[in-house]
Amino acid sequence: MVIVYPQPVTAGTLQTEQLAGCSVVALHADHDLSTADSLRTAIDALRQEGRPIVVDLSQATFVDSAVLGILVGEHDQAKAAGLPFTIVLGDPPSHSVQRLIELTRIDTVLTVVATRAEAVG
């Protein structure tokens, strides 16, 4: 019998930038509980800038429920501050990320678009 172990998951990275008057945080690679606090901290800092917030998942290969929970919570805080909060899935989106969005129906709570141009336009 041969047992094959999956490759270890490498934690993803976050990148923040300003684009067309919006504060953008882009997630690259895999994001789960191990990167959740970094994501929360990054979005909290962006919210303090007072600009619309865009979370770009177009380069994310995986996100889990911890990440989705943070997105919902940060959306609520942005809304309370009067700031738009938009999720970019990508065109085409990552299959696993799109599937999680569909299964959880989180797109009924959050504004989800395909491209950054749609988010900042």
C-alpha positions in Angstrom: 0.0 0.0 0.0 1.3 3.5 -0.9 0.2 6.5 1.1 0.6 9.8 -0.7 0.6 12.9 1.4 -0.6 16.2 -0.1 1.9 18.9 -0.6 2.1 21.3 2.4 0.0 24.4 1.9 2.0 27.6 1.5 0.3 30.5 3.2 -0.8 33.2 0.8 0.3 36.7 0.7 -1.5 40.0 0.9 -0.8 43.2 -1.2 -2.4 46.6 -0.5 -2.5 49.5 -2.9 -4.5 52.5 -3.9 -6.4 52.4 -7.2 -8.7 55.0 -8.6 -9.6 56.4 -5.2 -10.1 53.0 -3.7 -8.1 51.0 -1.1 -7.4 47.5 -2.5 -6.2 44.4 -0.7 -5.2 41.6 -3.1 -5.0 38.0 -1.9 -2.5 35.7 -3.6 -2.4 31.9 -3.3 -4.1 30.1 -0.4 -5.7 31.8 2.5 -7.2 30.2 5.6 -7.1 30.5 9.4 -3.4 31.0 9.3 -3.6 34.2 7.3 -7.0 35.4 8.6 -5.6 37.8 11.2 -3.3 39.4 8.7 -6.3 40.0 6.4 -8.3 41.5 9.2 -5.5 43.8 10.1 -5.0 44.9 6.5 -8.6 45.7 5.9 -8.9 47.5 9.3 -6.0 49.7 8.2 -7.6 50.4 4.8 -10.9 51.3 6.4 -9.2 53.9 8.5 -8.2 55.6 5.3 -11.8 56.4 4.5 -11.8 55.2 0.9 -14.0 52.5 -0.7 -12.6 49.0 0.0 -11.9 46.4 -2.7 -10.9 42.9 -1.8 -9.3 41.3 -4.8 -9.6 37.5 -4.8 -8.7 37.0 -8.5 -5.2 35.6 -7.6 -6.4 33.6 -4.6 -6.3 29.9 -5.2 -8.2 28.9 -2.0 -10.1 30.7 0.8 -11.8 29.0 3.7 -14.7 29.9 6.0 -12.4 31.9 8.4 -11.6 34.2 5.5 -15.2 34.5 4.5 -16.2 35.3 8.1 -13.6 38.1 8.1 -15.0 39.4 4.8 -18.5 39.5 6.1 -17.4 41.2 9.4 -15.3 43.8 7.6 -18.1 44.4 5.1 -20.4 45.2 8.0 -17.8 47.6 9.6 -17.3 49.3 6.2 -21.0 49.7 5.8 -21.3 51.2 9.3 -18.6 53.7 8.3 -20.4 54.5 5.1 -17.8 52.9 2.8 -18.5 50.7 -0.2 -17.0 47.2 0.2 -16.5 45.1 -3.0 -15.1 41.7 -3.7 -13.4 40.9 -7.0 -13.5 37.3 -8.0 -11.6 37.4 -11.2 -12.4 36.7 -14.8 -12.3 33.7 -14.9 -12.4 33.2 -11.1 -10.5 30.4 -9.3 -12.8 27.4 -9.3 -12.4 26.7 -5.6 -13.0 30.3 -4.6 -16.0 30.6 -6.9 -17.4 27.4 -5.6 -17.2 28.5 -2.0 -18.9 31.8 -2.8 -21.7 29.9 -4.6 -22.1 27.3 -1.8 -22.3 29.9 1.0 -24.4 32.3 -1.1 -22.2 35.1 0.3 -22.7 37.0 -2.9 -26.3 37.7 -1.6 -24.7 39.7 1.2 -21.6 41.2 -0.3 -21.1 43.0 -3.6 -19.2 40.6 -5.8 -17.8 41.6 -9.3 -15.6 39.9 -11.8 -12.9 42.6 -12.4 -11.1 45.4 -10.6 -12.4 47.8 -13.3 -16.0 47.0 -12.2 -15.1 47.5 -8.6 -13.5 50.9 -9.0 -15.6 52.1 -11.8 
